[in-house]
Amino acid sequence: MSRVSRRSAVEPFYVMEVLKAAAQRQRSHGDVIMLCAGQPSTPAPEAAREAAVAATSTQVLGYTEASGILPLRHAIADHHRATSGIDVTPEDVVVFPGSSGAFTTLFLAAFDVGDTVAMTRPGYPAYRNTLQALGCDVLELDCGPGTRYQPTVAMLDALPEPPAGLVVASPANPTGTIIDSEELAAIARWCEDHGTLLVSDEIYHGLSYGRPTASAWRTSREAVVVGSVSKYFSMTGWRVGWLLAPPSLRRPLEVLTGNLNICPPTVSQYAALGAFTPQARTELEGHRARYAATRELLIRRLPEVGLRSYAPPDGAFYAWCDVAHLTDDSVGWCRDLLADCGVALTPGVDFDTVEGHHMVRLSFAGSTEEVGEALDRMAASPLLRP
Ligand SMILES: Cc1ncc(COP(=O)(O)O)c(C=O)c1O
């Protein structure tokens, strides 16, 4: 019998089950509307695709330096300076294969087996699963609608002892909510005072609809900021993410990523250079305007359809909805909804191990028309009637 480690026994992404069922339904009925994908439905900006094509004909595309090519680290530093008003140099930036690659490497660089790392519940499940696979203890902060599903200093003060790390996301997945800048600053100060490494996932920055986003680096240069071309830049499959890291972590990150990944995908690094151009920005702001319009439609129509959302999404492209009046089995309910009307949602159990059985996540990253059609179908479905 071949060996399988105990540490690999982490939870699967339940959304994968929905995706499999949705693909089946698409083959049999051809009518699926995917409100379950956590990614833009648009391709990379044209300037990024052009940069990729140019790179394939002018560059060798071998390995690069482990931390990423210098022009890309320059472009990322400039981007942070322009969008967050923080002073970032290329030396602060380490590029990885997606922010997912950045998280794994960072957790290895910063935490030891047995360290406790806190995160929000609801929250992005890969934090929990990756930390557990690396032998860390995960402490979930119960963040309800009262704090718009975000952590507060009061919650940290109530912990029996300070954790080794705290992961926050703003805008967040699955809720789309943003931590107000004063609260984020207070959290960053608390972490500095208590020797807790703050990991601030800012990969949805750029996708917000009125409420301002702040960077943790405005307050604390001891924090780690996480970025990615996946969401605002519409480049999920290109696998480019980065960290802004304090000096003490830079060398361990570089050494670990050199061993684990050698380097981020080279052609994608050149493509990403195109994503930071003014031409790309115009295209990407067009996507943001579309998400904003679809979000308005959702906020207006969710109550009429019978879905309850207690915290309107300030950012990202997700609405986190309560279906407790309809079911206490969100996995089965999502399966039934798909079979009834071809609309694919994500069951909440992926994001919340305690309350997720009566929650679902809707992604509004698709076209406004598609989301409108999905709402029409749900309004007509018996599954939406208590
Ligand atoms: C909050 C959050 N962080 C990180 C990621 C990972 O993104 P990527 O590896 O594509 O940069 C995701 C993906 O959905 C996410 O929602």
Ligand as a Chemical Component Dictionary entry (heavy atoms), coordinates in Angstrom:
data_LIG
# 
_chem_comp.id                   LIG 
_chem_comp.type                 NON-POLYMER 
_chem_comp.pdbx_formal_charge   0 
_chem_comp.three_letter_code    LIG 
# 
loop_
_chem_comp_atom.comp_id 
_chem_comp_atom.atom_id 
_chem_comp_atom.alt_atom_id 
_chem_comp_atom.type_symbol 
_chem_comp_atom.charge 
_chem_comp_atom.model_Cartn_x 
_chem_comp_atom.model_Cartn_y 
_chem_comp_atom.model_Cartn_z 
_chem_comp_atom.pdbx_ordinal 
LIG C1 C1 C 0 -9.149  35.746 -0.328 1  
LIG C2 C2 C 0 -8.340  35.002 -1.336 2  
LIG N1 N1 N 0 -7.006  34.935 -1.161 3  
LIG C3 C3 C 0 -6.225  34.244 -2.031 4  
LIG C4 C4 C 0 -6.773  33.601 -3.139 5  
LIG C5 C5 C 0 -5.844  32.857 -4.085 6  
LIG O1 O1 O 0 -5.700  33.556 -5.295 7  
LIG P1 P1 P 0 -4.498  33.363 -6.332 8  
LIG O2 O2 O 0 -3.681  32.195 -5.899 9  
LIG O3 O3 O 0 -5.146  33.152 -7.648 10 
LIG O4 O4 O 0 -3.702  34.648 -6.282 11 
LIG C6 C6 C 0 -8.149  33.655 -3.354 12 
LIG C7 C7 C 0 -8.757  32.966 -4.510 13 
LIG O5 O5 O 0 -9.946  32.917 -4.700 14 
LIG C8 C8 C 0 -8.961  34.381 -2.430 15 
LIG O6 O6 O 0 -10.279 34.484 -2.575 16 
# 
loop_
_chem_comp_bond.comp_id 
_chem_comp_bond.atom_id_1 
_chem_comp_bond.atom_id_2 
_chem_comp_bond.value_order 
_chem_comp_bond.pdbx_ordinal 
LIG C1 C2 SING 1  
LIG C2 N1 SING 2  
LIG C2 C8 DOUB 3  
LIG N1 C3 DOUB 4  
LIG C3 C4 SING 5  
LIG C4 C5 SING 6  
LIG C4 C6 DOUB 7  
LIG C5 O1 SING 8  
LIG O1 P1 SING 9  
LIG P1 O2 DOUB 10 
LIG P1 O3 SING 11 
LIG P1 O4 SING 12 
LIG C6 C7 SING 13 
LIG C6 C8 SING 14 
LIG C7 O5 DOUB 15 
LIG C8 O6 SING 16 
# 
